Amino acid sequence: MKKVFFFISVLAFVACTAPESAENIVVVKERVGYAGDGGKVGIGSQASVDLIVGLDEAWQKYDTAAMSQFLSESAKFNFDDGNSVEGAESFLKIVTQQASKDTSYTWNMFYAFAVNSETDTLGGDWVNAGFNVDGTYEGEVVEKDTYNEWYYVLDGKVTNWSSHKRKRND
């Protein structure tokens, strides 16, 4: 009888013990795949994604002063046409030139996510974003493209950017 009573007492104690709060639960982020530096890839930060969203909002207004706040002065930029420039100032000159062309562009970012490598000694995130872009000339859509862009974000600034595009058939 003592064993039964002991068993019931232990069962009641366990049943009445409060579960751990959500803040005490440790979530282990699984890393999968591999990066160029040999490390496995994991989820990056929302802050890096938010930075790219902010950059895009300024870019849509061609507000180069606001854009410069998101860019490292020594950043490297690789365009979809194969051209490359170094430095935020050089990049913003090209953005200004594009804004003055006869063809105007509108776009929407339809996804963005951040990843990082476990062996990245700098500690940055790579943000990948996708855009549908329409080019309009004299009121008629003359270009429909999808852009895939990668941004390396380090210490709250874009230090590397590359852009790739393909034609859309919609």
N, C-alpha and C positions, 0 to 999 in steps of 0.2 A: 504494500500500500504506500510505503514511503517513496518508492521509486515512481509510482504513478503520480503522486502529489508533486514530487520534484520535477518530473517531466512536464506536467501541466503548468507549474510555476514558471519554468524556463520558456515554454511556449507562449504564455501570457506576456512575459517580459519582452520577448522578441516582437510580438505582435503590437505592443504598445510603444515601442521605440520609434521615435520620429525619423523619417528618412533624411538623408543629407540634403542640405539646401543646394540649389542649382549653382550658387557661387563657389561651393566647395568641390564640385565635380570637375575633374581635370579632363579636358578633351584632348586627345592625341590626334594631331593632324597627320594623316597618312601621306607619305611622299611617294610618288610614282614616276615612272619614266626617268629620263636623264637629261641634264643640261650640257651645254658645250664644255663647261668646266669640270664635268665628271660627277657633279652632285645630282642627287635626286630632286625632282621638282615638287614644290608644295604651293599652297594657296598664299598669295601675297596679301597686302593690306587694303582695306577699304579707303584709307587715306590716299593711297597712290591712285586708285580709280577716281576718287573725288577730284584730285588735282588735274587729271586729264579731262574730266567733265568741265571743270572750270576753264581750262585752256581752250577747249572747244567752244564754250560759250563766248569767250573773247574773240576767238578766230572768226566765228560766224558774223561778228560785227566788224571784222577787220580792225579791231582795236589793238594795235601793236604795242601801245604802252601797257595795257593790261596783260597782253600775251607775254611781254618780257618778264613779268613777275613770276611766271611759271618755268622759265628757261634758265639753265645755267649759261653763264657768259661764254664758257668754253665748249658748249655742247656740239655734237656732230650730227648732221642731218643728211639723210640719204633719200633722194626723191625717186618716185616711180620711173622717171625717164632716164635714170642712171646718173644724174648730176648729184654732186655732194658739195656741201659747204661746212665750214667750221665756224662756230661762234653764233650766238643769238642774234647779233646785229646783222650779220650776213643773211641769216635765215629770214629775219623780219623784212629785209629789203626785198626779198623774193616774194614774200606774202603781199607786200605793198604793190609790187609790179603785177601780180596776179589779180589784185583787186581793181586795177585800172584797165584791164583788158575789155574788149568789146563783149566777150562772152561772160555772163554772170553765172555764179555757181551758188546753189543751195544744197544743203545736205542734212541728213539726220544720222545720229549715232544710234545704231540699233543693238549694239552690245559693247561691253567692256568688262574685262576681268584682269586680275593681277596674279602673277606667279613669281616665285623666287627659287633660287637654287640653294640647297643646304650648304654648299661649299663656297658660295659667293662671299669673299672676304670683305667686300665693300658694304654689303648689307642692303642693297637696293632691290627694287621690284621691277619686273617687266610687266607692263600693261599692254594688253592687246585690245584693240578697238576696231569695230567695223562700221563703215559709213556707206549709205546710198547717196550718190551725188548726181545731181542733174545740172547740166550746163545749158543755159538759155541764151539765144542770140536773137535780137529783135523780136522778142516775145515767143519764139518757137524753141522747143527743147531740141537741142542738137547733139547732146551727149548724155548718156546714162551709164554710169560706172558704179562699181562697188570697190571701195578701198579697204584694205587691211593694213593697219598701222601698228607698229610696235614702238613703245616708249620705255626707256630705262629711267626710272625715277630714283634719285638718290638725294637724301637730305632735303626733300621737298622741292626738288627741281628736276626738270627733264634734262638729262645729260646725253642722251642718244635717241634718235628718232629715225625710223625708216618707214617708207610708204610703198605699197604695191597696189596695183589696180587691175581690174578686169572689166570688160564690157558687160552690161546687163542687157537682157533680151526681153524686158517687159515693156 
